[in-house]
Amino acid sequence: MQHFFKISLLFFLTLPTISKEIKPAFILKSKGLVNDFVLDGLELYVANNEGSVEIFNIEKEEKVGEIFIDPLLTTKDVWTNVKILSVDRYKGKTLIVSTAKDGYRNVWIDDGKKLTLLINTKKKSTVKEARFVNEKDFVYGTLGYDIARYTLNDSYHAYKNQIEESAFSDMVLSEDKTTMITASESGQVTVIDVKSGKVLKQPKPLNLDNIYKLDYKNGNIITAGQDRRVGVYPKNGEPYYLKSKFLVYCVGLSPSGKIGIYSANENNDLQLFNVSTGKKTDILTGHDSVPSTIKFFNEDGFFSAGYGYRIYYWNLKGSK
């Protein structure tokens, strides 16, 4: 009987973990195609291609406000809506990057009362993404892979360094905003000191081609690659990669850095995995466009969007 019990227990422990299929808990709809979004408490700030940042209350699941950028007069004397490429939030302020004339970019800050233009077309800048460091400073990356820190009070650059000859892809700041992780079309990940702009580390690349997106939480880094690889640089452990059957357009990490997620296939599904082991777990289905942005709300839930009109909320404990 004891022998039978041991065999039964061994069989139970070696059974494969049954993964489940998760559907969206709820869906928010933007008036334009979504380019970026950021969470601030219970509010979601969504950058669209119709010239505005829409503000959604995620508890009420409805739009509660909007920040507008004036339309652009083209060379053909036609007014057209600008595209909002990047949005960030910090202590009541919104940092916005929008398209401008001649392929250049404008950078704005909104304090809830006034919208102020910080960087205009005279600077001939091609800012792709900007993120707050604190109330007085922000960092940004340009298409040419210049990484810069801009001081609001004095309107000057504390530094502006070109990291590589390759084109810039994405950037993420650490939770304490002292470290910045950037990536490029070369497949290289770079760790940068936010205060000085000094390159701290460039680990051996896991991606052989363009990195579309990356994430950084609790010392863990993951990347989304054109080469169909998910690069994983654990805080503790050896770097490794997961191979996908489709181009990996975006990735995300839970606040603890224990749960990873990536866009998995041509059906726009999202795949969860354990960062420490690389083991794939649940799959999330229901996206109607290629996922391009993932932001966790907490350890059990996150938002995602593609280049479409919908923003999805996923409950990892199961759908409503």
FENDATA-V282556 format. One record per backbone hydrogen bond with DSSP energy under -1.0 kcal/mol. CO is the residue of the C=O (numbers start at 1). NH is the residue of the N-H. E is the energy in kcal/mol with one decimal. If there is no record, write none. Layout:
BEGIN
CO,NH,E
CO,NH,E
END
This chain:
BEGIN
1,5,-2.1
2,6,-2.1
3,7,-2.0
4,8,-2.4
5,9,-2.4
6,10,-2.3
7,11,-2.2
8,12,-2.0
9,13,-2.4
10,14,-1.5
20,283,-1.8
22,285,-2.2
26,313,-2.6
28,311,-2.7
33,49,-1.1
36,47,-2.8
38,45,-2.9
40,43,-1.7
42,58,-2.6
43,40,-3.0
44,56,-2.7
45,38,-2.0
46,54,-2.4
47,35,-2.9
47,36,-1.2
48,84,-2.5
51,69,-2.8
52,48,-1.9
53,67,-2.6
54,46,-3.1
55,64,-3.2
55,65,-1.4
56,44,-2.8
57,61,-1.6
57,62,-1.5
62,57,-2.9
65,55,-2.7
67,53,-2.5
72,80,-2.5
74,77,-1.9
78,74,-2.7
80,72,-3.5
82,51,-1.0
83,99,-1.9
86,97,-2.2
88,95,-2.8
90,93,-1.5
93,90,-2.1
94,110,-2.4
95,88,-1.9
96,108,-3.0
97,85,-2.3
97,86,-1.3
98,106,-2.5
101,104,-2.1
104,100,-2.0
106,98,-2.7
107,118,-3.1
107,119,-1.5
108,96,-2.4
109,116,-2.9
110,94,-2.6
114,111,-1.8
116,109,-2.2
119,107,-2.1
120,123,-1.6
121,124,-1.6
125,105,-2.2
126,143,-1.8
129,141,-2.3
131,139,-2.8
136,152,-3.7
137,133,-2.5
137,134,-1.7
138,150,-3.2
139,131,-2.9
140,148,-2.4
141,128,-3.1
141,129,-1.5
142,145,-2.1
143,168,-1.4
145,163,-2.4
146,142,-1.8
147,161,-2.6
148,140,-2.2
149,158,-2.3
150,138,-2.0
151,155,-1.2
151,156,-1.0
156,151,-2.9
159,149,-2.1
161,147,-3.3
167,185,-2.1
170,183,-1.8
172,181,-3.1
174,177,-1.5
178,194,-2.2
179,174,-2.9
180,192,-3.2
181,172,-2.3
182,190,-2.5
183,169,-2.6
184,187,-1.3
184,211,-1.7
190,182,-2.6
191,200,-3.1
191,201,-1.5
192,180,-2.9
193,197,-2.7
198,193,-2.9
201,191,-3.1
210,226,-3.0
213,224,-2.8
215,222,-2.0
217,220,-2.5
220,217,-2.0
221,233,-3.3
222,215,-2.2
224,212,-2.7
225,228,-1.3
225,248,-2.0
228,244,-3.4
229,225,-1.8
230,242,-2.0
231,223,-2.2
232,240,-2.3
233,221,-2.1
240,232,-3.0
242,230,-2.5
250,263,-1.9
252,261,-1.7
254,257,-1.7
258,275,-2.4
259,254,-2.2
260,273,-2.3
261,252,-1.9
262,271,-2.9
265,268,-1.6
269,264,-2.9
270,284,-3.2
271,262,-1.7
272,281,-2.5
273,260,-2.7
274,278,-3.3
279,274,-2.7
282,272,-2.8
283,22,-2.6
284,270,-2.5
293,305,-1.9
295,303,-3.1
300,316,-3.3
301,297,-2.4
301,298,-1.8
302,314,-2.8
303,295,-2.5
304,312,-2.9
305,292,-3.0
305,293,-2.2
306,308,-2.4
308,34,-2.6
309,30,-3.6
311,28,-3.0
312,304,-1.9
313,25,-2.7
313,26,-1.1
314,302,-1.6
315,318,-2.2
END
